[in-house]
Amino acid sequence: MAPAPATATGVVALEPRLGLVRDVIDEIRWTFTKRLGWIAQVALNLAIGVPAVVLTTWNHHTDDVRVSGFATSLAGWVLASTLNCNQLGFDAERAASSFRAGDTAWRVLFLKNLSILLVLAPPILLSSVVLRLTVAHPPDSIPIALVRDLAVIAVWSGFGSLLSVLLPFRPLGLRGRWARPDTWVRWGICLAAPYAVYYLLAHYWHVPELAVADLLFHHHDRRHLWGYSLWMVVWGLLTWGLGLGLCEIYYRLRPARLEADLDRER
């Protein structure tokens, strides 16, 4: 690996190469010490996401919230945002320096994916458990719900990683953004793209998944809930792996483009 580029204050921070466990620990430490703005936006998105999902899952006939799918909808709401789809932009200097020092796009994003998983999975999975303990549901629906929540997170790890290399941007804050009107068009595209994926591509991406589920498990048959749920996880992992693979291909083909996007202050 090439030496890290130097700055006026010394050598810039890089993604470490200490082994998987220690790299993940370092990513979590870095997130909670150097990316506090990202953590604050996670909390804000969860706070906004809960009432938003309640409105979309409200059953006007029974005057209650449809529990099934609530946590997966919440996961989709939070992950279909720049928190997950701009992973490199929130850590632009460290990511760009790591790339220039010889790191790979898939590894950097994989570590950030795991960081998102460890931060977001607990509240999302907890909401599944709490809802099913407080609303009448068969006990075996809890583990199935948790498995399906993880499947959604895996799918969005793939989509989020790919958008993170295609449309990275540095957060400027509202005042900083207002002072830079030349950045508004690209910023608007970066903000809108994840939701376009959420409402268009993500919907069609599940078509082959459902086709295979119908072929193997007849997914509407409750006797095969576990089989279908585990297939969802497999599909999610395949999507995640494909997303990371495409990220690596993009960076190998256009390394200067990605590094320039990370360097730009917009």
N, C-alpha and C positions, 0 to 999 in steps of 0.2 A: 504494500500500500504506500502511496506517495505521502510525504510529510504534510501535515496540516498547514494550510495557509496562515500566515501571521497577520495580525492586526496591530493597531497602535497600542493596544493593551496586552499584546502577547499572542499566544496561539489560540485560535478560536475553538469553541467546543465542537466535538465530533460525536457521532454515534459510536459507542464503544464496540469492541470485538472481544468480549469476555466470556463467551458461551451463552447459550440461549437464556438460561435462568437469570444470570447476572445482567445480561443485556436488558431483559424485561424489567428487572428490578431498577436498573438505571433509568429506563424510560419512564417508569412510574415516578421515581424520585424527581426526574427532570420536569415531568408534567406538573407535579404539585409544588414545585419551587420556582420554575422558570416560565410556566405557562398558566399563570393564575387567571389571566383573562379568558382562556379557553375553559377552565373549570367553571368560572362564573357564567359563561354562556351555556354550559351544560345544564347548570341549575336553572337558568332562565328558560331554556327550551323545555325542560321537564315541567316547570311551573306553567308555561303556556300550553304545553302539549296535553296535560291532563284535562283541563276544561274543553280544549278543542276536540279531543277524542270522545269525551262525554257527549258533546253535541252531535257528533257523527254516529255514535252508537246508541243514542237515546231511542227507546221504543215508545212511541206516542200512544200506542194502544194499551200497554200495561203500565206506563208511567215509570219505567225503570231503565237502567243501563244494561245493554246486552253485554254480559260478562265475557262470553266466548269471543276471543279475538281482541279484547280490549288491550292487553299488554303488547300483543304483536302490532296493533295499530299505533300504540304509543312508541314502540321501538322504531317503527317506520317513520313516524312523524319526526322524531329526534334525529335519526340517522340520515334522513333525506334533507339535510341542511348542511351548511358549510362546516359545521363541527366535524362531520365525517367526510364531507366531500371537498374539504380544503385542508387536509391534514398537513400537507407540506407548507402551505402558506402561513399557518399559525406558528411554524417553527422554521421559517424560511432560511435564516442565516445558518443555523446548524445543519439543516438538510443540504443546502447548496454546498457548504464546506465539506460535508461528508462525501457528496458525489465527486467533487473535485479531488478528494483524497483517495478515490478509487472504490468507494462503496457502491453497492447495487441498489437500484430503485426498489426491487421487490423486498429486500431485507429491511431497508429503512421503513417502508410502509408496513411490512409485517409486524415490526415492533410497535409501530403506532396503532395498528389495528388491535393488538393485544392490550395496549394501554386503554383504548376506547372500550374494549370488552370488559376489562376489570373495573372501569369507572361506571359504565352504563348498565351492565348486566345485573348487578345487585338490585338497584331500584326497580328495574323492569320485571325481573323474576319475582321480587317481593310483592309487586302489585298483583301478579298472577295468583300467588299463594293467598294473599289477604282477601282478594275478591272471591276466591273459591271457598274460603273458610267462612266468609260472612254471608254468602249467597248459596242457596240450595244447589249443590252440584254433587255428583257421585265422587267419592274420595279418589278414585283412580284418574280423575280428570286433571288433578294437580300435576303429576309427573308428565303426563302427555302435553299439558299446556306449557310446561317449562321447556320440554324438548322442542316444541314448535317455536317458542320465543327465541331459542338459540339458533334455530334454522333461519329465522328472519334476520337476526344479527349477522349471521355468516353471509347471507346473500348481499346485504348492504355493505359488508366489508369489501366485497368484490367491486360493487358499483362505486362506492365511495373512494376506493383506492384509485380506480381508473380516472374518475373526475378530478382527483387530487393532482394528477400529473398533467391532465389536459388543460385545466383551468385554475391553477394556483394563484392566489393573490394575498398580499399582506394586509391584514386588518389595520385600518387607519383610525377607526372611531368616527362617530358622526361629524364631529367638528373638523377633523382632519379631512374626511371625505368631502365635506361641504366646501372646503377651501381648495379642493382639486377637482374642478368640474371636468377636466380632461380625462378623468378616470371613471366618470359615471357610466359610460356605455359599457365598457368591459366589466365593471363591477356589477352592473345590472344583469349582464349575461351570466356571470359567475354565480350570482344569487339565484337566478331563475332556472339554470340548467338542472340542479338536483331535483327540483319539483317537476320539471318536464320528464325526467327519468322516472320519478315516482308515479306519475299519472299515466305515462305512455309505455316506455320500455319495460318497466318492472312488471306491468300487468301482462304484457305479451310474453315476457321471459318465463312466466309460470305456465304457459300453455303446454310446452312439452313435458314439464314436470307433472302436470295433472294427467296428461295422456299416458305417461308411463305408470302413474299411480293407478289409473283405471285399469290398465292392462294387467298389472301385477296384483293389486289389492282390492280393486273395486272400492275406491276410497270413500264412497258414501255408505258402505257397509260397516257398521260400528264394530263388527267382529275383527276388523282389520285396522283399527285405529293405530295400534302400535307400529304395524308394518308401514302404514302410510306416513306416520310421524317420523320414523327413522329414515324413510326415503327423503323426506323434506330436509333432514339434516345433511344427508349425502348430497342432495342437490345444492344446498347452501354451501357446503365445503367445495364442491366442484366450481360453483360460481366464484367463490373467494379465490381459489387457486387460479382460475382463468383470468380474473381481474388482475392479480399480482403478476401473472405471466405477461399479459398485455402491457402492463406498466413497464416491465423490464424491456420488452421489445421496443416500446415507444422511446424510452430513454436511450437505448443503444442506437436507435436510428437518428434521434434528434437530441443528443445530450446538450448542445449549446442552447437550444430552444428552451428546454426545461430550466437550465441554470439561469438563463436570462430572465425567464418569468419569475423565478424566485428572487432575483436581484432587484427587479423593478419595484419601486415604492408605490404600488397601486394595486 
